[in-house]
Amino acid sequence: MNLRACLATANVFVGCCSAVVFLELIVKLDPGAGNLVTAGQFAFIALEGFIFTSKFGTVKRVISLRDYGLLVIMFFLTSVCNNYVFHLNVPMTLHMIIRGGSLISNMCLGTIVLKRQYRLEQYIAVIMITVGIFICTYFSSQDVAVDKRHGDGDAEANIFWWLVGVLLLVLALFISSYMGITQELLYRKHGKCAREALFYTHLLPLPAFFFMYDNIKAHWAVAMASETYRFEWLGDVAVPLLLLYLIGNILMQHLCISSVYFLTTECSSLTVTLILTLRKFVSLVFSIVYFRNPFTIYHWLGTVLVFVGTLMFANVLSLPVGRLRRNAVKSD
């Protein structure tokens, strides 16, 4: 990799891992802040794109607003679902593991929509990922604590809402994969315009957040009323801790997304997949160690299956039989 690609890789690890840490700090204090976080991310990235990508609206679009329509709806739904599920008892560790299983939905939709064919090793990899996610999901259900946010604190009610959260994550996974296919088809038609797509997919959904106004306003009030942190070097200025975490998450999420988009222009899809897989694993380990999230030997087993399956699918790792077959083809 060249120097710019190395810098982008470092930014992916710093930005994405830091964004996850800030998000977990937020949901530890206010589990229902998902819509506030999503709205903040969309507003900031749209503002940055309006200034630097569209040059205050003076740059002509490559892709029409009509073509962006479906893409924007899907991106909005996946973003809202992914951040809202923390209010439904879904722990951060399970959240990362399920989202790490995107290859399952990619293969299903790739086969149905794009009529793609996959190698035997890739089917085995997807089976490994599926089994890994099932193991983590099943044993996470045993750890769902009684939570008074739902109902009267009944354990069955909490299991129900946890299951709703898991189903929302899975739904978001498939919508996200279909969104990827839609992007691929748009790029085939219009050419790659990743920065423009990043801007419009964050700008166009902003009016939809007005339907969540009451929820966002309530959690903004919670953020402003949270414990304060004093900056002595600024004249002892006191800033709400949740507000600092929110700003940190928004800035790091922007660094994360922009670095990933840049990386796709500098490296092969295989290299990008490997980097993002390693990043997710680092975030998961940090979440377990730093936040002391419950993680049993069964969770580790499921996690290993998910990440090894992902590397196998991307052909970073391969089965001995597959290597022998490829060597035989080369020798012929």
N, C-alpha and C positions, 0 to 999 in steps of 0.2 A: 504494500500500500504506500501511496505517496504521503507527503507531509499533511496535506489538507484532509485526506481520508483518516489519517491517524488522529488529527485534531478533532474531526467529527466523531470518531469512535469514542474518544475521551469525553466529549460533550454528551454523547448518548448515555454513557455510564453515570456521569455526574448529574446530568439533567433528569434522566428518567428515574434513577435510584433516589435522588433527593426529592423529586415530586411525590414518589410513593411514601417516603418517610414523612413528609409534611401532611400528606393525605391521611396517613394513619394517626398522626398527632391530632388532626382535626376530628376524625371520627371517634377517637378515644374520649374527647371532651364533648362532642355533639354529633352523635351517630346520624342524625337526620339532616345534616348540612349538605347533603349531596347536591341538591338543586342549586344552592348558593355557590358551591365550588364550580359546578358546571357552567353556570351563568357567568361567573368571574373569568373563567378560562376563555369562553367564547368571546366575551366582550373585549378582553385584552388582545387576543390574537387577531380579532377583526379590526381593532384600532391600529395595531401594528401593521397589518396588511394594507389598510386604507392609506397609511402614510408612505410605506416603503415599497409595496407591491403595486397598488393601483395609482400611486402618486397623486393622491387626493382626487381620484376618479378620472384622471386624464389618460390613463393607459387603457386601450381598447381590449375588451375580452376576446380570448381565443375561442372559448366554449360558450354557447348561448345559455341564458338563464333557464330556458325550457329543459335543456339537457342536464343542467345542474339540479333540477327539481327533485327527482327520485333520490339522487345521491345525498342531497341535503337532508331530506326526510329520514333516510336510513342513518346518517351520521348523527343526527340529533337524537333519535331514539336510542341508539347504542350508547351514546355518551351519558344520557340521562339515566338509563337502566344501570349502567356500570357503576355510577356514583351513588345511586339511590339505594342499592341493595344492602348497604351497610346498616340502614335503618331496619332491615329485616333480619337481623341476627347473623348475617353472613360474615365470617371472620376474614381478615385481610389475607391470611395464608391460603384459604380455600379459594378466595377471589382470584389470586394470582395463578393458582394451579389450574382452575377451570379456564381462565383466559389463555393460559399456555397451551390449551388443547385446540387451538384454532385450526390446526391441520385436519382435524376430523371433519369440521364443517367445510373447509376448503376442498377436501377430496370429494365429499358428497355432492356439493354444488358444482365442482369442476367436472365431475362425471355426468351429472344431469344436464347442466346448462351448456358447458363448453365441449362436451363429448370427449373429454380427455381420457387417456389410458395411463395406468400407473403400473410400476414394476411390482413383483411379488413382495420384495423387501419393503416397499412403501405400504402395502396392505398390512403386512406384519407390524410395521411401525405404528400404524393407526390403531390396530388392535391393542398394542401395548399402551398407547396413550389413553385409549378408552378404558382399559382395565385400571390404569393408574388413577384416572380421575374418579372412577367408581369407588375404588378403595378409599381415596381421600375424602370423598363426599360421604360415604357410609360412616366412616369413623369420626368425621366432623359432626355428624348428626348426633353422636353419643355425647358430644361436648357442649351442645346447645344449652346454655344456662337459662334458668327461669328469669324472665325479664318483665318487669312491670310496665314496660312501654306498651305491651299488647295485652288487651283484655285485663283479667284480674290476676295476672301472674301465673296462669295455668301453664304447666309444662307442655301440654298437647297444643295449646294455642301458639306457643313459641316455636314448636316444631313445624306447625303449619306455615307460619310466616317465614321461617327459615327455608322451607321447601319452595315457597313462592319466590323467595329471593334467588335460590339456585336455578329455578326454571327461567326466571328473568335473565340471569347470566347466560344460560344456554341459548335462549332466544336471541339475546344480543350477539352471541357468538356467531350464529347463523346469519343474522342480518348483516353483521360486519363482513363476513365472508362474501355475501352477495354484493355488498358495497364494493369490495375489492374487485370483483368481476366487472361491475359496472364501470369502475375507474379504468380498468384495463381496456374495456371496449371503447371508452371515451378517448383514451390516450392513443389507441390505434387509429381512431378517426381524425383526431385533431392534433396529435403529437403530444409529447410530454410537456405539461405546464403545471408542475407540482405546486409551485408557489401560488399561482392563481387559484388552483383548486383548494389549497389550504385556506386562502383568504375567504373565498365565497362560501365554503362549507361552514365557516364560523360566522360570517356576516348574515347570511340569509335566514338562519333559524332564530336570530335574536328576538323578533317579535313574539315567537312562541313562548318565551319566558314570561310574558305578561300574564299568561294563564296560570303561572306558578307564583304570581306576585305575592300573595298572602304567605305562602310557605317560605319564599326567599326573604321577605321582610321580617318574618318571625325569627328566622335563624340568623339574620343580620343583627337583630336586637340581642340575640344570645351571644353572638361574637363580640359585640360592643360592650356587653355587660360582663365579659369574662375577666379572669384574673389579669392584672396588668404587668407589663415588664418595663422597667425604668431604664432609660438611656442617660446615664450620668454625664457622658461627654456631650450631650445635646441640651444641657441645662436641666437634667433630671426630668425629661419628658416621659410621661407614662403612656404606653400603647397597649391596648388589649392583646393578650397573648394569642387568642384565636385569629385576630386580624393579621398578626404577624405570620402565623402559620398559613393563612389563606393567601397572603401576598407571596410568600415563599413558594407555595404550591403552584400558583399561577405563573410566576417567572420561570420556575424549573420545568413546568410542563411545556412552556413555549420553547425553552432551550431543547427539551427532549424531542418534541415533534419536528422542529426545524432541522435539528441535527439528523434525525432519521431520514427526512426527505432529502437532505443534502447527500447523505450516505448512499442512497439509492442511485444517485447520479455518478458516484465515484467508484462504487464497488459492484460486484456481481450479486445477484439475488441470494446465492449460496452464502457468500460472505456476510451479507446483511442478516440472513437468518441465523447464522452462527453467533454473530455479535448480540442480536436481540435475545437469543436463547440464554447466552451466558449472563446478560444483564438481568433477565428475569430470575435466574438462579441466585445471583448475588442479592437481589432485592428480597427474595424469599428467605435466604439464610439470615440476612440482616434483621428482617422482621421477627424471625424466630428467636434470635439471640438477644437483640436489643429490647424488644417489646415483650419478651418472655411469653410468646403465644404458645398455647398447648400444641405439642407436636410429638406424636408417638412414633414408635418404630414402624407402624403400619402407614402413617403419613409419609415417612421417609421412603418406604417401599413404593408407594404410589408416585411420589415425586420423582424418584429415579426412573421409573417406567415412563413417565411423561417426558422427561428431558432426554433420556436415551432414545426414546421413540422419535422425538423431534429431530435429533441429530441423525438418526438412521434415515428418516424421511428425506432430509436434505443431502443425504449421501456423504455426510461428514464421517459417520461410522457405518460399517457394513457387516453383514453376516459372513462368516467364513465361506459358506456355500456360494454367496454372491461374488466374493472375491475370486474364488476358484473359477466360476463361470466366466467372469470378465477376463481373467488371465488366459483361459482356454481360447476365448474369442480372439484375443490379441495374438496368440501364438499361431492361430490359423491364418 
